Protein backbone atom coordinates (compact mmCIF):
# COMPACT_ATOMS: atom_id res chain seq x y z
CA UNK A 1 0.00 0.00 0.00
CA UNK A 2 1.20 3.55 -0.75
CA UNK A 3 1.91 6.00 2.01
CA UNK A 4 -0.85 8.32 3.21
CA UNK A 5 0.07 11.95 2.66
CA UNK A 6 -2.21 13.39 5.35
CA UNK A 7 -5.12 12.44 7.54
CA UNK A 8 -7.86 14.29 5.67
CA UNK A 9 -8.68 13.68 2.06
CA UNK A 10 -5.77 12.86 -0.22
CA UNK A 11 -3.65 9.76 -0.57
CA UNK A 12 -0.74 9.14 -2.90
CA UNK A 13 -1.64 5.98 -4.78
CA UNK A 14 -0.80 4.29 -8.03
CA UNK A 15 -2.56 6.31 -10.75
CA UNK A 16 -3.79 3.03 -12.20
CA UNK A 17 -5.77 2.35 -9.00
CA UNK A 18 -9.31 3.73 -9.16
CA UNK A 19 -10.59 2.51 -5.77
CA UNK A 20 -8.56 1.78 -2.65
CA UNK A 21 -10.30 0.51 0.48
CA UNK A 22 -8.34 0.51 3.74
CA UNK A 23 -9.41 -1.18 6.97
CA UNK A 24 -13.11 -0.76 6.17
CA UNK A 25 -15.41 -1.56 9.09
CA UNK A 26 -19.19 -1.61 9.40
CA UNK A 27 -20.87 -2.60 12.64
CA UNK A 28 -24.65 -2.55 13.03
CA UNK A 29 -25.94 -1.84 16.56
CA UNK A 30 -28.32 -4.27 18.26
CA UNK A 31 -30.86 -2.59 20.51
CA UNK A 32 -33.08 -4.09 23.18
CA UNK A 33 -34.91 -3.42 26.39
CA UNK A 34 -37.46 -0.80 27.34
CA UNK A 35 -35.34 2.16 26.23
CA UNK A 36 -33.86 0.49 23.13
CA UNK A 37 -30.35 0.57 24.49
CA UNK A 38 -27.47 -0.78 22.42
CA UNK A 39 -26.81 -4.28 23.73
CA UNK A 40 -24.45 -5.54 21.04
CA UNK A 41 -23.12 -5.18 17.50
CA UNK A 42 -23.28 -7.16 14.29
CA UNK A 43 -19.74 -7.02 12.91
CA UNK A 44 -20.75 -7.29 9.26
CA UNK A 45 -17.46 -5.94 7.86
CA UNK A 46 -14.40 -5.88 10.09
CA UNK A 47 -11.20 -4.43 8.66
CA UNK A 48 -11.43 -5.16 4.92
CA UNK A 49 -8.77 -3.77 2.54
CA UNK A 50 -8.38 -4.06 -1.24
CA UNK A 51 -7.54 -2.06 -4.37
CA UNK A 52 -9.21 -2.07 -7.78
CA UNK A 53 -7.29 -0.85 -10.82
CA UNK A 54 -8.92 1.13 -13.59
CA UNK A 55 -10.68 -1.06 -16.11
CA UNK A 56 -10.41 -4.30 -14.11
CA UNK A 57 -12.96 -6.48 -12.34
CA UNK A 58 -12.46 -7.51 -8.74
CA UNK A 59 -14.74 -10.41 -7.86
CA UNK A 60 -15.86 -10.63 -4.23
CA UNK A 61 -16.96 -14.10 -3.18
CA UNK A 62 -17.91 -15.91 0.01
CA UNK A 63 -20.74 -17.66 1.83
CA UNK A 64 -24.05 -15.90 2.41
CA UNK A 65 -23.75 -13.47 5.32
CA UNK A 66 -19.98 -12.96 4.96
CA UNK A 67 -20.36 -9.20 4.36
CA UNK A 68 -19.96 -8.98 0.57
CA UNK A 69 -23.05 -6.85 -0.08
CA UNK A 70 -22.42 -4.66 2.96
CA UNK A 71 -18.90 -4.02 1.67
CA UNK A 72 -20.19 -3.01 -1.76
CA UNK A 73 -22.84 -0.67 -0.42
CA UNK A 74 -20.49 0.86 2.12
CA UNK A 75 -17.95 1.56 -0.63
CA UNK A 76 -20.63 3.69 -2.33
CA UNK A 77 -21.68 5.19 1.02
CA UNK A 78 -25.20 3.89 0.57
CA UNK A 79 -24.39 2.59 4.06
CA UNK A 80 -22.15 4.81 6.19
CA UNK A 81 -18.97 3.04 7.36
CA UNK A 82 -18.18 2.71 11.06
CA UNK A 83 -14.49 3.33 10.38
CA UNK A 84 -11.84 2.97 7.69
CA UNK A 85 -10.97 4.82 4.51
CA UNK A 86 -12.37 4.63 0.97
CA UNK A 87 -10.16 6.35 -1.59
CA UNK A 88 -11.72 7.04 -4.98
CA UNK A 89 -9.14 8.47 -7.41
CA UNK A 90 -6.99 9.28 -4.38
CA UNK A 91 -9.70 11.16 -2.48
CA UNK A 92 -11.05 9.85 0.82
CA UNK A 93 -14.80 9.88 0.19
CA UNK A 94 -15.58 9.05 3.82
CA UNK A 95 -14.71 12.67 4.65
CA UNK A 96 -16.48 14.57 1.86
CA UNK A 97 -19.66 16.62 2.35
CA UNK A 98 -23.11 15.52 1.19
CA UNK A 99 -22.93 17.83 -1.81
CA UNK A 100 -19.51 16.52 -2.83
CA UNK A 101 -20.77 12.97 -2.43
CA UNK A 102 -23.79 13.81 -4.57
CA UNK A 103 -21.46 14.95 -7.35
CA UNK A 104 -19.28 11.83 -6.93
CA UNK A 105 -22.30 9.59 -7.46
CA UNK A 106 -22.02 10.35 -11.17
CA UNK A 107 -18.77 8.39 -11.10
CA UNK A 108 -20.00 5.47 -8.93
CA UNK A 109 -23.12 3.43 -9.68
CA UNK A 110 -24.66 0.12 -8.63
CA UNK A 111 -26.53 -2.74 -10.29
CA UNK A 112 -28.77 -4.44 -7.74
CA UNK A 113 -29.33 -8.15 -7.27
CA UNK A 114 -33.11 -8.21 -7.67
CA UNK A 115 -34.21 -7.16 -11.18
CA UNK A 116 -37.83 -7.23 -9.99
CA UNK A 117 -37.59 -5.16 -6.81
CA UNK A 118 -35.00 -2.63 -8.00
CA UNK A 119 -37.25 -1.05 -10.65
CA UNK A 120 -40.17 1.21 -9.77
CA UNK A 121 -43.31 -0.51 -11.15
CA UNK A 122 -45.09 2.88 -11.48
CA UNK A 123 -42.46 4.32 -13.81
CA UNK A 124 -41.95 3.52 -17.47
CA UNK A 125 -38.61 2.19 -18.64
CA UNK A 126 -37.79 5.57 -20.14
CA UNK A 127 -38.50 7.35 -16.86
CA UNK A 128 -36.41 4.84 -14.89
CA UNK A 129 -33.34 5.29 -17.08
CA UNK A 130 -33.84 9.06 -17.36
CA UNK A 131 -34.18 9.59 -13.60
CA UNK A 132 -30.41 9.89 -12.85
CA UNK A 133 -30.11 12.49 -15.62
CA UNK A 134 -33.01 14.47 -14.16
CA UNK A 135 -31.61 14.31 -10.61
CA UNK A 136 -28.22 15.59 -11.74
CA UNK A 137 -29.79 18.14 -14.12
CA UNK A 138 -28.04 16.83 -17.21
CA UNK A 139 -29.37 17.99 -20.59
CA UNK A 140 -32.81 19.13 -21.64
CA UNK A 141 -35.78 16.85 -22.21
CA UNK A 142 -34.92 16.16 -25.84
CA UNK A 143 -31.28 15.35 -25.05
CA UNK A 144 -32.28 13.05 -22.20
CA UNK A 145 -34.75 11.16 -24.37
CA UNK A 146 -32.05 10.65 -26.99
CA UNK A 147 -29.68 9.38 -24.30
CA UNK A 148 -32.29 6.93 -22.99
CA UNK A 149 -32.85 5.48 -26.47
CA UNK A 150 -29.10 5.11 -26.97
CA UNK A 151 -28.75 3.28 -23.66
CA UNK A 152 -31.57 0.88 -24.49
CA UNK A 153 -29.82 -0.03 -27.72
CA UNK A 154 -26.47 -0.41 -25.92
CA UNK A 155 -27.86 -3.01 -23.48
CA UNK A 156 -29.60 -5.02 -26.20
CA UNK A 157 -33.13 -3.64 -25.99
CA UNK A 158 -35.02 -1.53 -28.53
CA UNK A 159 -35.92 2.14 -28.45
CA UNK A 160 -39.62 1.29 -28.74
CA UNK A 161 -39.45 -0.23 -25.23
CA UNK A 162 -39.15 3.26 -23.79
CA UNK A 163 -42.85 3.58 -22.88
CA UNK A 164 -43.29 0.09 -21.45
CA UNK A 165 -43.36 -0.77 -17.74
CA UNK A 166 -41.16 -3.23 -15.80
CA UNK A 167 -43.88 -5.90 -15.49
CA UNK A 168 -43.85 -6.28 -19.28
CA UNK A 169 -40.28 -7.60 -19.29
CA UNK A 170 -38.55 -10.83 -18.33
CA UNK A 171 -35.98 -11.02 -15.53
CA UNK A 172 -33.05 -10.78 -17.91
CA UNK A 173 -34.55 -7.79 -19.70
CA UNK A 174 -35.18 -6.05 -16.38
CA UNK A 175 -31.56 -6.51 -15.40
CA UNK A 176 -30.56 -4.96 -18.74
CA UNK A 177 -32.73 -1.97 -17.79
CA UNK A 178 -30.96 -1.79 -14.43
CA UNK A 179 -27.59 -1.82 -16.21
CA UNK A 180 -28.75 0.93 -18.58
CA UNK A 181 -29.78 3.06 -15.59
CA UNK A 182 -26.35 2.52 -13.99
CA UNK A 183 -24.64 3.64 -17.22
CA UNK A 184 -26.75 6.77 -17.69
CA UNK A 185 -24.24 9.07 -15.98
CA UNK A 186 -21.12 7.55 -17.61
CA UNK A 187 -19.68 6.18 -14.34
CA UNK A 188 -16.13 4.97 -13.83
CA UNK A 189 -16.97 2.41 -11.13
CA UNK A 190 -19.92 0.01 -11.09
CA UNK A 191 -20.68 -2.15 -8.06
CA UNK A 192 -22.53 -5.22 -9.34
CA UNK A 193 -24.28 -6.79 -6.34
CA UNK A 194 -25.00 -10.39 -7.42
CA UNK A 195 -26.54 -9.14 -10.69
CA UNK A 196 -27.16 -12.61 -12.16
CA UNK A 197 -28.03 -14.73 -9.11
CA UNK A 198 -31.80 -14.30 -9.62
CA UNK A 199 -31.66 -15.25 -13.31
CA UNK A 200 -31.78 -18.56 -15.19
CA UNK A 201 -28.38 -20.03 -16.08
CA UNK A 202 -28.83 -19.38 -19.82
CA UNK A 203 -29.71 -15.74 -19.13
CA UNK A 204 -26.81 -15.37 -16.70
CA UNK A 205 -24.29 -15.94 -19.48
CA UNK A 206 -25.97 -13.31 -21.66
CA UNK A 207 -25.83 -10.68 -18.90
CA UNK A 208 -22.21 -11.54 -18.06
CA UNK A 209 -21.20 -11.24 -21.72
CA UNK A 210 -23.06 -7.92 -21.94
CA UNK A 211 -21.22 -6.57 -18.90
CA UNK A 212 -17.87 -7.63 -20.35
CA UNK A 213 -18.70 -5.94 -23.67
CA UNK A 214 -19.73 -2.75 -21.87
CA UNK A 215 -16.54 -2.81 -19.82
CA UNK A 216 -14.41 -2.93 -22.95
CA UNK A 217 -16.48 -0.28 -24.74
CA UNK A 218 -16.70 2.26 -21.90
CA UNK A 219 -13.61 1.43 -19.84
CA UNK A 220 -15.67 0.48 -16.78
CA UNK A 221 -14.27 -0.78 -13.50
CA UNK A 222 -16.30 -3.44 -11.65
CA UNK A 223 -16.60 -4.59 -8.09
CA UNK A 224 -18.48 -7.79 -8.88
CA UNK A 225 -20.14 -9.46 -5.88
CA UNK A 226 -21.40 -13.03 -6.21
CA UNK A 227 -21.57 -16.37 -4.46
CA UNK A 228 -21.47 -18.35 -7.72
CA UNK A 229 -17.86 -19.47 -8.00
CA UNK A 230 -17.99 -20.20 -11.73
CA UNK A 231 -19.56 -16.79 -12.36
CA UNK A 232 -16.76 -15.07 -10.46
CA UNK A 233 -14.11 -17.04 -12.32
CA UNK A 234 -15.62 -16.15 -15.69
CA UNK A 235 -15.78 -12.38 -15.26
CA UNK A 236 -13.06 -11.45 -12.74
CA UNK A 237 -9.48 -10.32 -13.27
CA UNK A 238 -8.78 -10.71 -9.56
CA UNK A 239 -10.75 -12.43 -6.80
CA UNK A 240 -11.19 -11.58 -3.12
CA UNK A 241 -12.51 -14.23 -0.71
CA UNK A 242 -14.41 -13.08 2.39
CA UNK A 243 -15.36 -14.99 5.52
CA UNK A 244 -17.35 -13.57 8.43
CA UNK A 245 -16.61 -9.94 7.56
CA UNK A 246 -12.88 -10.43 6.92
CA UNK A 247 -10.87 -10.69 3.69
CA UNK A 248 -9.12 -14.07 3.66
CA UNK A 249 -7.34 -14.08 0.30
CA UNK A 250 -6.86 -11.88 -2.78
CA UNK A 251 -5.12 -12.90 -6.00
CA UNK A 252 -5.43 -13.03 -9.77
CA UNK A 253 -8.41 -15.14 -10.82
CA UNK A 254 -6.41 -17.90 -12.54
CA UNK A 255 -3.88 -18.07 -9.71
CA UNK A 256 -6.39 -18.27 -6.87
CA UNK A 257 -8.47 -20.98 -8.58
CA UNK A 258 -5.41 -23.09 -9.46
CA UNK A 259 -3.39 -22.49 -6.27
CA UNK A 260 -5.61 -21.36 -3.38
CA UNK A 261 -3.56 -20.81 -0.21
CA UNK A 262 -6.04 -20.19 2.58
CA UNK A 263 -7.72 -23.32 4.00
CA UNK A 264 -11.13 -21.64 3.66
CA UNK A 265 -10.51 -20.83 -0.01
CA UNK A 266 -9.44 -24.43 -0.62
CA UNK A 267 -12.65 -25.73 0.96
CA UNK A 268 -14.82 -23.21 -0.86
CA UNK A 269 -13.36 -23.97 -4.29
CA UNK A 270 -13.49 -27.72 -3.71
CA UNK A 271 -17.29 -27.39 -3.89
CA UNK A 272 -17.18 -26.33 -7.57
CA UNK A 273 -18.82 -29.08 -9.68
CA UNK A 274 -16.47 -30.79 -12.14
CA UNK A 275 -17.63 -30.94 -15.79
CA UNK A 276 -16.14 -34.43 -16.10
CA UNK A 277 -17.79 -36.74 -13.53
CA UNK A 278 -15.03 -39.31 -14.03
CA UNK A 279 -12.33 -36.86 -12.94
CA UNK A 280 -10.96 -37.31 -9.43
CA UNK A 281 -12.04 -34.47 -7.21
CA UNK A 282 -11.39 -34.22 -3.49
CA UNK A 283 -14.16 -32.40 -1.68
CA UNK A 284 -13.15 -30.68 1.56
CA UNK A 285 -15.99 -30.78 4.10
CA UNK A 286 -15.73 -28.14 6.80
CA UNK A 287 -16.84 -29.11 10.29
CA UNK A 288 -19.24 -27.00 12.32
CA UNK A 289 -21.34 -23.98 11.42
CA UNK A 290 -20.38 -20.42 10.54
CA UNK A 291 -20.09 -18.47 13.83
CA UNK A 292 -22.38 -15.52 14.51
CA UNK A 293 -21.12 -12.07 13.41
CA UNK A 294 -22.54 -10.79 16.70
CA UNK A 295 -19.88 -12.73 18.62
CA UNK A 296 -17.18 -13.77 16.14
CA UNK A 297 -14.25 -15.93 17.26
CA UNK A 298 -11.12 -14.27 18.62
CA UNK A 299 -7.93 -14.38 16.59
CA UNK A 300 -8.50 -15.81 13.12
CA UNK A 301 -12.19 -15.82 12.30
CA UNK A 302 -11.84 -19.21 10.62
CA UNK A 303 -9.97 -21.08 13.37
CA UNK A 304 -13.11 -22.83 14.72
CA UNK A 305 -13.49 -24.71 11.41
CA UNK A 306 -9.92 -24.75 10.10
CA UNK A 307 -8.18 -28.15 9.69
CA UNK A 308 -4.70 -26.67 10.32
CA UNK A 309 -5.56 -24.29 13.19
CA UNK A 310 -3.14 -24.02 16.13
CA UNK A 311 -3.08 -22.10 19.40
CA UNK A 312 -1.71 -18.99 17.72
CA UNK A 313 -4.81 -18.84 15.51
CA UNK A 314 -7.09 -18.58 18.55
CA UNK A 315 -5.44 -15.48 19.98
CA UNK A 316 -3.78 -13.62 17.10
CA UNK A 317 -5.59 -12.35 14.02
CA UNK A 318 -3.40 -12.96 10.94
CA UNK A 319 -2.73 -9.90 8.77
CA UNK A 320 -3.44 -9.95 5.04
CA UNK A 321 0.13 -10.42 3.78
CA UNK A 322 1.65 -10.94 0.34
CA UNK A 323 2.66 -14.60 0.28
CA UNK A 324 3.61 -14.54 -3.41
CA UNK A 325 3.74 -11.71 -5.97
CA UNK A 326 0.17 -10.37 -6.20
CA UNK A 327 -1.17 -13.15 -3.95
CA UNK A 328 -2.36 -11.97 -0.53
CA UNK A 329 -3.50 -14.32 2.21
CA UNK A 330 -4.54 -13.92 5.87
CA UNK A 331 -3.09 -17.08 7.42
CA UNK A 332 -0.27 -17.66 9.91
CA UNK A 333 0.91 -20.84 8.15
CA UNK A 334 0.50 -20.13 4.43
N, C-alpha and C positions, 0 to 999 in steps of 0.2 A: 504494500500500500504506500502511496505517496505521502509526503509530510503535509500536515495541516499548517497553513500559513498563519491563520488566526483563529479565534474562537467564535467568530460571528457568522460570516456568510460564505467566504471564498475558500477554496481548497485547490492546491496545485495538483492536478491529476493529468494523466496521459490524455492528450487531446482526442485520442481515439475512443476514450471511454465516455459514453453518454450518461450513464447512471451508475453511481457508486453509493452503496448502502453500507453504513458502518454501525455495528452494534445496535441494530434496530430492535426495540422492545415494545411490546404491547400487552399490557395486563388489563383485564376487565374486572372491575370490582364486583364482589358478591355481597348483596345487602340482605339483612334479615332482622327480625325482631320488631318490636312495636314502633321504633323510631327509624327503621330502615338504616341501621348502622352498617358500616362496612365490616363484614365478618371474615372476608377472605378475598382471594384474587384468582382469576383464571389466567395462567401464564401462557397465553396463546402463542406469542412470539417472544423469544427470550435470548437476545443477543445475536441476531442474524446479520451476516456481512457477505456482500458479493458485489461484483462489478459486471456491467453489461457494456460491451463495445458497440459503437455505432454500426448499424446494419446487421447485427447478429441476433440470434435467438437463444436466450437462456431458458431452458426447460426446468421447471420446478416440480418435483415429484415427491410423493410420500403417501402414507396411509391417510384415510379420512380423519380429520381432526388434528393433523400435524401442524397446522398453521399456514398452509400455502395461500389460501384465499385471503386470510387476514394480512399476510405479508404484502400481497399484491395491492390490496385496497389501502393499506397504510402508506405504501410507496406513493400513491396518488393523493394521499391525505383525504381520502373519502372517510377514513378512520384516522383520528389524530393519534400519533405515536405517544407512548409513555416516555420513552427516551430514545437516544440514538440520533444519527445524522443521515439525511438523504440528500446526496449531492446530484443535482441535475445540471449538466454542462458546467460543473465546478461550483455551482451555487447551492448552498444549504437551504433547501426549500422548507425545512422545519422552522425556520426563523423568519420567513417572509410574511408580509401583511396579507390580509384577505384580498385586497385589490390586486396585489402582485400575484397571489396564487390564482386568482381569477384569470389573469392574463396568461399565466403559465399553463392553464388547462387547455389552451389551444395546442400546446406541444405534447400533451400527455392525455391519452384517451383509453377507454376500456371497452372490451367486448365481454358481455356477461354470459354466464353459463346457460341460463334458461331463455331460449328464444321465444317462449310463450309469455313469460312474465315480465320480460325486459322491454316490451313494446306496449305503448299506451293503446288499448283497444278502441278508444274514442277518437284517435287521430288517424288520418290517412297516412299512407306510406310517405307521400311527399312532405307532409307536415312533420313527421317524425325525423326525417333526414334533414329538413330545413331548420329544425329547432335550434341546433347549435349555432347556425349562421345568424339567426334572429337574435339569440341571446348575446352574441358577441358583436352584433351590429355590423355585419359584413355584407356589403353589397346592397343593392335595391331589390325590389321584388322580382323584377325580370332576371337580374343576374343570379339571384338565388334559385329561381326555378330552373334556369339553365344548368346550374351546378348540380342540382338534385338529379336531373335527367342524365347528366354525365356520370354521376356516381352509380346510378342504377345500372347503366350499361357496363361500367367497370366491374361490378360484382356479379355480372352474369344475368341480370334481370333486364326488362324492357322498359322504355320510357312510358309506355301506356299503363304501367302498373302504378303510376304516381297517385292516382285517385282511389286506389283500392285500400282496404283496411286489413290489419294483420290477420284476422280470422279467415281471410280468403287465401292464405298462403300455407304451404307445408312448413314443417320444422326447419328444413334446410334452407328454404327461401327466406324464412324469418331471420335466420342467422345471417344470411347475406345482407338483409336490411340493417341488422345491427352492425355489421362490418361497415356498410356504407355510411351509417351515422357516425361511426368512430373516425372515418376518413374525411368527413366533411370539412374539418378545420386544418387539414394537411399536417397531422401530428408527426412528431419524430419518434415518440415512444407509444406503443400500444401494449397494454396489459390484457392478455387473453385469459380469462378466468374459466378454465374448462369449457372452451367454446364448442366442443364436439361431443361431450359426454352424454348429452340428451338426444343425440341423433343416431339413426341407424348406421351400421358399419359402412354400407355403400355410400351413404351421404357424407360420412365423416371424411372419407378420402377426398371427395370433391371439395369440401370446405378447406381441408388442409392444403390441397394443391392451389386453391384460390389464394389463400393467405401467403403461400410461398411466392406466387406470381406477383401479388401486390407488393411484397417485400422487395423483390427485385426491381419492380417498376418505380416505386416511390422511395426506395431507400429506408424502409421502416426498420425499427428496432423492436423486438418482441420480448416481453417477459411472458412465457407461455406456461400456464399452470394446468396440470392434468394429473390424474392418477392412472391413466392408461399408459403402461410402460412402452408399448410399441408405438403409440402416438408420439410420445416424447422423443423416442429414438428417431422417428421419421423426420421430425421438423426441427430438432434442436441442433445448434452448433456446440453448445456446452450444456451440461446437466448439473443441477444442484439437487441433492437428496436431503429432505427434511424429516426429522423425527421428533415429535413432542415439542415443537416450537424451536428446535435447534437445527442448524445446518450441519449435517454429518459428513458430506463429501461433495466436492465440486471438481469437475474435470471435463475435457472434451468428450463429446457424445460417444465416439467410437472407442476411446480409451476407457471410459468408465463402464461401458457395457462389456468390453472384452476383458478388462483387468480391474474389477471393483476391489477396493482395498478395505473399506469399512465392513465389519461383519453384518451390519444391518443392510447395507447395499447388496452384499452377496446374497443374503436371504431374500431380499425383495426381488432381485433380478432372477433368482432361481425359480420364481413363480411364473415366469414368462412361458407360455405354451410353445413347444417346439413344433415346427411345421412337419418334421419327419418323425412320426411316432416310433419308428424303429431306432432312432438315435438315442444313445445313452444320455440321461439327463438326471443329475443328482438334485433333488429338491431338498432345500434346507427348511426344516420346520422349526419355527421359534416356539419356545415354551412360554406359557403364561400370557397374560393380557397386557395391552398397552396401559401404562399407569395413567392416573388422572392428571390433567394439567393444573388442577387446583392444588395438588400436593405432589409435584414431580419428584423423582428420586434425586438424592444428593449426588454430587460428582457427575459422572457420565450419565446422561439420561437413559442410555440403553443398557446399563450394566445389569439390570434385573432380568434381562432376557438374552444377554450376550453369552455365547459359548466359550469365549476366551477371557471373560472378565476376571480381574484379580482385585486384591484389597485396594490398590491405588485407585481403581475405577470408582470405588464407592465413596471416596472422599475428595478426589481431585477431578475437576472438570477439564477434559483435554481441550487444548486450543485447536483451532482450525489451522493446521500447518501444511506447508508445501512439502509433500513427501517425495514427489518427482516433479520435473518441470511441468507447470500448469495443472498439476494434480494435487488438490488440497483435501486433507482428511482430518477429522477430529477423532483420533484414537491414540492412546498411549503406546500401542504395540504394533502399529502399522506405519 
